[in-house]
Amino acid sequence: MEGFIMMNQIISEIGKVVKGKNDVVEKVLIALFAGGHILMEDEPGLGKTTLAKAVSKVLGLESGRIQFTPDTMPSDITGYMNYNEKERDFEFREGAVMCNLLLADEINRTSAKTQAALLEAMEERTVTVDSTTYSLPNPFAVIATQNPLTSGGTQPLPDSQLDRFMVRLSMGYPDVNAQLEMLMGTKQAELRQLMTVEQFVALQQNIQDVVLSGEVCEYIVKLCESTRHSQDIVTGVSCRGAKSLVNMCKSTAYFSGRNYIIPEDVEKVFVDVVSHRLVLSPKLRSGNVSQNDAAKRILESCQKPRLLHGVWNRKVAV
């Protein structure tokens, strides 16, 4: 119950500047506490950057930002070696990733080489410059924003990078009441910091203690296997994606006031975790079937496990 109350407090605070999007805010927070990276895909001007800034402020995380453009260099992200004339030696100049929460704005407006500079940081939480490896702060997470591919000057992210994002989310347009509240507002609300970095890390550790039963684990495996053997899907969910699904479910359960995962947790996050990892067949793409639609079909095709004598059995260590 403590997790449930805390989540509502954080959502309420962020809601001072992000109007009418509590469901998206909740999923962003769940993913961050699960130790994941987030890809926000939407049209420009819908509040993606505002949300990322608000999250870092309320959670007490040191934030960094890089605005991706066609001429952004990999060294802008990772850092570089600079010659110090006074010391007559090279010294490391930190890049944008040396923070707790990196906002990678419009990530699909830069070159594939620059996008690839984030891969090591996202997976290993390290960067390597001139054969020297530097550890990133703990925690470290990326909230990346991208515009739809129909926007000018964009290019798709490589599959290897997409797979490193725990979830892909979309803000969407706010409803009428939220728009009225934004337009009538005269002053930007001041956000309070509700936790420290140490408390954030402690919560992440608590979430890993959430119980995954054998039945629910088999359900997750069945869903992932279905994406790999479907005739309509060329590439299904990777092992990394399956692990991300488990971690998202643990975080969802914790902030729902439980120390165990239920099938409804899986249903709640499955599409957000899985859809961006799917490569659809030409048949589906020509029929205007989206990745989200394909993920929903998989979810609907797999039967949920049922409670046995009111409890979930066979705890699985994950």
C-alpha positions in Angstrom: 0.0 0.0 0.0 3.0 2.3 0.7 4.0 2.1 -3.0 0.4 2.9 -4.1 0.2 6.0 -2.0 3.7 7.2 -3.1 2.8 6.7 -6.8 -0.3 8.8 -6.4 1.6 11.6 -4.7 4.2 11.7 -7.4 1.6 11.7 -10.2 -0.3 14.4 -8.5 2.8 16.6 -8.2 3.8 16.1 -11.9 0.1 16.7 -12.8 0.7 20.4 -11.9 2.5 20.9 -15.2 1.4 17.8 -17.3 -2.3 18.1 -17.5 -4.7 15.2 -18.1 -2.1 12.6 -18.7 -2.0 10.7 -15.5 -2.0 7.3 -17.2 1.1 8.1 -19.3 2.8 9.7 -16.3 2.2 6.5 -14.3 3.7 4.3 -16.9 6.8 6.5 -17.2 7.3 6.3 -13.5 6.7 2.5 -13.4 9.4 2.1 -16.2 11.9 4.3 -14.4 11.6 2.5 -11.1 11.9 -0.8 -13.0 15.3 0.4 -14.2 14.2 0.9 -17.8 14.6 3.5 -20.6 11.6 5.1 -22.2 10.9 6.1 -25.8 8.2 8.8 -26.2 6.8 8.9 -29.7 4.5 11.7 -30.7 3.9 14.8 -32.7 5.9 17.9 -31.7 4.5 20.2 -29.0 2.5 17.7 -26.9 4.5 17.9 -23.7 7.1 15.1 -24.0 10.0 17.3 -22.9 7.9 19.0 -20.2 7.1 15.6 -18.8 10.7 14.5 -18.7 11.8 17.6 -16.9 9.0 17.3 -14.4 9.9 13.7 -13.6 13.6 14.5 -13.0 12.6 17.4 -10.7 10.1 15.5 -8.6 12.3 12.4 -8.3 15.4 14.4 -7.3 17.4 13.1 -10.2 20.3 15.0 -11.8 19.2 15.6 -15.4 21.0 16.1 -18.6 19.7 16.9 -22.1 20.9 16.7 -25.6 19.0 18.1 -28.6 19.7 15.8 -31.5 20.3 17.4 -34.9 21.9 16.1 -38.1 25.3 17.4 -37.0 25.2 16.1 -33.4 28.5 14.1 -32.8 28.9 10.9 -30.8 31.4 12.8 -28.5 28.6 15.2 -27.5 26.9 12.2 -25.9 29.8 10.1 -24.5 32.4 12.8 -23.8 35.9 13.2 -25.3 39.6 13.6 -24.4 40.7 17.2 -24.3 44.4 18.3 -24.1 45.2 20.4 -21.1 48.1 22.6 -22.0 48.8 23.6 -18.4 49.1 20.0 -17.2 50.4 18.8 -20.6 48.2 15.8 -20.5 44.8 14.7 -21.8 41.8 14.9 -19.6 38.3 13.5 -19.9 35.5 15.9 -20.6 32.1 14.4 -19.7 29.4 14.1 -22.2 25.6 14.5 -21.8 25.2 11.0 -20.4 26.9 11.7 -17.1 23.7 12.2 -15.2 20.9 10.3 -13.6 18.2 11.0 -16.2 19.1 11.9 -19.8 16.5 13.6 -22.0 17.5 12.6 -25.6 15.3 15.0 -27.5 14.2 14.1 -31.1 16.6 11.2 -31.2 15.5 10.2 -34.7 16.8 13.5 -36.3 20.4 12.5 -36.1 22.7 10.0 -37.8 22.8 6.3 -37.1 26.4 6.7 -35.9 25.4 9.2 -33.3 22.4 7.2 -32.2 24.7 4.2 -31.8 26.7 6.2 -29.2 23.9 5.6 -26.8 23.9 1.8 -27.1 26.7 1.1 -24.6 25.4 3.7 -22.1 21.8 2.3 -22.2 22.9 -1.4 -21.8 26.0 -1.4 -19.8 25.7 2.0 -17.9 29.2 2.8 -19.1 30.9 4.8 -21.9 34.2 4.0 -23.5 36.4 6.9 -24.8 39.8 6.2 -26.2 39.9 2.6 -24.8 39.0 3.9 -21.3 35.7 2.9 -19.7 33.8 5.3 -17.4 30.9 4.3 -15.2 27.7 6.3 -15.4 26.0 7.6 -12.2 23.5 5.2 -10.5 20.7 5.4 -11.3 20.9 6.1 -15.0 18.0 6.2 -17.4 17.1 7.7 -20.8 13.9 9.3 -21.8 14.1 9.7 -25.5 11.6 11.6 -27.7 11.0 11.0 -31.3 8.7 12.5 -33.9 6.7 10.2 -36.3 8.6 9.1 -39.4 6.2 11.2 -41.5 7.9 14.3 -40.0 10.6 15.9 -42.2 14.2 15.1 -41.4 13.6 11.9 -39.4 14.9 8.4 -39.8 14.0 5.1 -38.0 16.0 3.9 -35.0 17.9 0.7 -35.5 16.3 -2.5 -34.0 19.3 -2.9 -31.6 18.5 0.5 -30.1 14.8 0.1 -30.0 15.2 -3.1 -28.1 17.0 -1.3 -25.3 14.0 0.8 -24.5 11.8 -0.9 -21.9 8.6 0.8 -23.2 7.4 3.0 -26.0 4.7 5.5 -25.0 2.6 8.2 -26.6 1.3 11.3 -25.0 -1.5 12.0 -27.4 -3.5 15.2 -27.5 -4.9 16.4 -24.1 -8.7 16.4 -23.7 -10.7 19.6 -23.8 -10.7 20.3 -20.1 -6.9 19.8 -19.9 -6.4 22.2 -22.8 -8.7 24.8 -21.1 -6.7 24.5 -17.9 -3.4 24.9 -19.8 -4.5 27.9 -21.8 -6.2 29.7 -18.9 -3.2 29.2 -16.6 -1.1 32.3 -16.0 1.8 31.0 -14.1 4.0 27.9 -14.3 3.6 25.8 -11.2 6.5 25.2 -8.9 7.2 21.5 -8.5 8.4 19.9 -5.2 11.1 17.3 -4.9 9.5 14.3 -3.3 12.5 12.0 -2.9 16.3 11.7 -3.0 18.5 9.7 -5.3 19.2 7.3 -2.4 15.4 6.7 -1.9 15.0 6.2 -5.6 17.6 3.4 -5.7 16.2 1.8 -2.5 12.8 1.7 -4.2 14.3 0.0 -7.2 15.8 -2.6 -5.0 12.5 -3.2 -3.2 10.7 -3.8 -6.6 13.1 -6.6 -7.5 11.8 -8.5 -4.4 8.3 -8.7 -5.9 7.3 -12.4 -6.4 6.9 -13.9 -9.8 5.0 -17.2 -9.6 5.5 -20.1 -11.9 2.1 -19.7 -13.5 2.5 -16.1 -14.4 6.1 -16.7 -15.6 4.8 -19.4 -18.0 2.1 -16.9 -19.2 4.8 -14.3 -20.0 6.9 -16.9 -21.8 3.8 -18.1 -23.8 3.1 -14.5 -24.9 6.7 -13.9 -26.0 6.8 -17.3 -27.8 3.6 -16.3 -29.6 5.3 -13.2 -31.1 8.2 -15.4 -32.4 6.1 -18.0 -34.1 3.3 -15.9 -35.6 3.2 -15.9 -39.4 2.3 -12.2 -39.3 5.4 -11.2 -37.3 8.9 -11.4 -38.9 10.8 -10.6 -35.7 9.3 -11.3 -32.2 10.2 -10.3 -28.7 13.9 -10.8 -27.7 15.1 -12.3 -24.4 15.9 -8.7 -23.3 12.3 -7.8 -24.1 11.0 -10.7 -22.0 13.1 -9.6 -19.1 11.9 -6.0 -19.5 8.3 -7.3 -19.4 9.0 -9.1 -16.1 10.6 -6.0 -14.6 7.7 -3.8 -15.7 5.2 -6.2 -14.2 7.2 -6.2 -10.9 7.1 -2.4 -10.8 3.4 -2.4 -11.7 2.6 -4.8 -8.9 4.6 -2.9 -6.3 2.9 0.4 -7.0 -0.4 -1.4 -6.9 0.3 -2.3 -3.3 1.2 -5.9 -3.9 4.4 -8.0 -3.5 3.4 -10.5 -6.3 2.6 -10.2 -10.0 -0.9 -11.1 -11.3 -1.9 -11.7 -14.9 -3.6 -8.3 -15.0 -0.2 -6.6 -14.4 1.0 -8.4 -17.6 -2.0 -7.2 -19.6 -1.6 -3.6 -18.4 2.0 -3.2 -19.8 2.4 -5.9 -22.5 1.6 -3.7 -25.5 3.8 -0.8 -24.2 6.8 -3.2 -23.6 6.4 -5.4 -26.7 5.0 -3.4 -29.6 8.1 -1.4 -30.7 10.2 -4.6 -30.8 8.0 -6.3 -33.4 8.9 -6.4 -37.1 5.6 -7.0 -38.9 5.2 -9.0 -42.1 4.6 -7.1 -45.4 1.0 -8.4 -45.4 0.2 -6.7 -42.1 2.0 -3.5 -43.0 0.1 -3.3 -46.3 -3.1 -3.7 -44.4 -2.3 -0.7 -42.2 -2.0 -2.9 -39.1 0.1 -1.2 -36.5 2.6 -2.8 -34.1 0.3 -2.0 -31.2 -2.5 -3.8 -33.0 -0.3 -6.9 -33.6 0.7 -6.9 -29.9 -3.0 -6.7 -28.8 -3.9 -9.6 -31.0 -1.2 -11.7 -29.4 -2.4 -10.7 -25.9 -6.0 -11.6 -26.8 -5.0 -15.0 -28.2 -3.3 -16.3 -25.1 -5.4 -17.5 -22.2 -4.6 -16.1 -18.8 -3.6 -18.5 -15.9 -6.1 -18.9 -13.1 -5.6 -18.8 -9.3 -5.1 -22.2 -7.7 -6.8 -22.4 -4.3 -6.6 -18.6 -4.0 -2.8 -18.4 -4.3 -0.1 -18.3 -7.0 2.3 -21.2 -6.7 5.9 -21.9 -7.5 7.8 -18.8 -6.9 10.4 -18.1 -9.7 13.6 -16.3 -9.0 14.1 -13.7 -11.7 
